[in-house]
Amino acid sequence: MAGVNKVIIVGNLGNDPEIRTMPNGEAVANITVATSESWNDKNTGERREVTEWHRIVFYRRQAEVAGEYLRKGSKVYVEGRLRTRKWQDQNGQDRYTTEIQGDVLQMLDSRADRQSGGYAPAAQPSYPSQAPSAPTAPRATPANKPAAEPPMDNFDDDIPF
């Protein structure tokens, strides 16, 4: 049976992306993303929080986009898969690094937040207030007969919005 290796992360960048170029000319971007979880301690009643840091690597075009648009504090949505790489340190010792190889990168900050270069907490969405528009006359068909309106007596009043 085939396994599933899928990771979804929503969090904030801890630093600006590190961009490198591979020998074949393709871009590589490394980012670190923080995810936090908070709760109230049952014993003390204190508010507790734990932050987990995730190493994420992007290749090619996504790496270029990350380098161009992401900054420390940027809020991102990332989908990818766990990868473990083996490498040797300066002393010749084998080392292993487990990181997320990013497949999907979605920037969650507004364009203004990205242009300012800093993190601004997501604002509550604002909805334009619209005055109800005046009813319009029903459209006429080519034979100057009014078009049939859908019946308005078949809807559910229990919808909470």
Solvent accessible surface area in square Angstrom, and as a share of the most:
residue,aa,sasa,rsa
1,M,244,1.09
2,A,91,0.70
3,G,74,0.71
4,V,140,0.80
5,N,73,0.38
6,K,119,0.50
7,V,27,0.16
8,I,97,0.49
9,I,15,0.08
10,V,73,0.42
11,G,4,0.04
12,N,38,0.20
13,L,5,0.02
14,G,13,0.12
15,N,90,0.46
16,D,77,0.40
17,P,18,0.11
18,E,113,0.51
19,I,80,0.41
20,R,133,0.49
21,T,96,0.56
22,M,54,0.24
23,P,150,0.94
24,N,108,0.55
25,G,52,0.50
26,E,56,0.25
27,A,11,0.08
28,V,5,0.03
29,A,0,0.00
30,N,27,0.14
31,I,5,0.02
32,T,40,0.24
33,V,0,0.00
34,A,17,0.13
35,T,34,0.20
36,S,69,0.44
37,E,113,0.51
38,S,52,0.34
39,W,111,0.39
40,N,90,0.46
41,D,26,0.14
42,K,200,0.85
43,N,143,0.73
44,T,84,0.49
45,G,55,0.53
46,E,96,0.43
47,R,156,0.57
48,R,100,0.36
49,E,118,0.53
50,V,72,0.42
51,T,57,0.33
52,E,102,0.46
53,W,144,0.50
54,H,36,0.16
55,R,112,0.41
56,I,2,0.01
57,V,7,0.04
58,F,0,0.00
59,Y,61,0.23
60,R,129,0.47
61,R,144,0.53
62,Q,55,0.24
63,A,0,0.00
64,E,82,0.37
65,V,31,0.18
66,A,0,0.00
67,G,20,0.19
68,E,99,0.45
69,Y,92,0.35
70,L,1,0.00
71,R,83,0.30
72,K,123,0.52
73,G,11,0.11
74,S,7,0.04
75,K,57,0.24
76,V,0,0.00
77,Y,48,0.18
78,V,0,0.00
79,E,36,0.16
80,G,5,0.04
81,R,72,0.26
82,L,88,0.44
83,R,99,0.36
84,T,85,0.50
85,R,103,0.38
86,K,123,0.52
87,W,107,0.38
88,Q,122,0.54
89,D,30,0.16
90,Q,188,0.83
91,N,128,0.66
92,G,44,0.42
93,Q,105,0.47
94,D,66,0.34
95,R,115,0.42
96,Y,142,0.54
97,T,22,0.13
98,T,79,0.46
99,E,7,0.03
100,I,8,0.04
101,Q,39,0.17
102,G,7,0.07
103,D,60,0.31
104,V,61,0.35
105,L,28,0.14
106,Q,100,0.44
107,M,55,0.24
108,L,77,0.38
109,D,17,0.09
110,S,62,0.40
111,R,174,0.63
112,A,71,0.55
113,D,26,0.13
114,R,50,0.18
115,Q,147,0.65
116,S,88,0.57
117,G,41,0.39
118,G,35,0.34
119,Y,99,0.38
120,A,37,0.29
121,P,101,0.63
122,A,82,0.64
123,A,90,0.70
124,Q,157,0.70
125,P,90,0.56
126,S,102,0.66
127,Y,179,0.68
128,P,106,0.67
129,S,116,0.75
130,Q,154,0.68
131,A,88,0.69
132,P,133,0.84
133,S,102,0.66
134,A,81,0.63
135,P,134,0.84
136,T,124,0.72
137,A,87,0.67
138,P,78,0.49
139,R,204,0.75
140,A,68,0.52
141,T,52,0.30
142,P,144,0.91
143,A,73,0.57
144,N,129,0.66
145,K,134,0.57
146,P,101,0.64
147,A,40,0.31
148,A,103,0.80
149,E,125,0.56
150,P,91,0.57
151,P,105,0.66
152,M,148,0.66
153,D,127,0.66
154,N,136,0.70
155,F,138,0.57
156,D,83,0.43
157,D,119,0.62
158,D,122,0.63
159,I,88,0.45
160,P,128,0.80
161,F,208,0.87
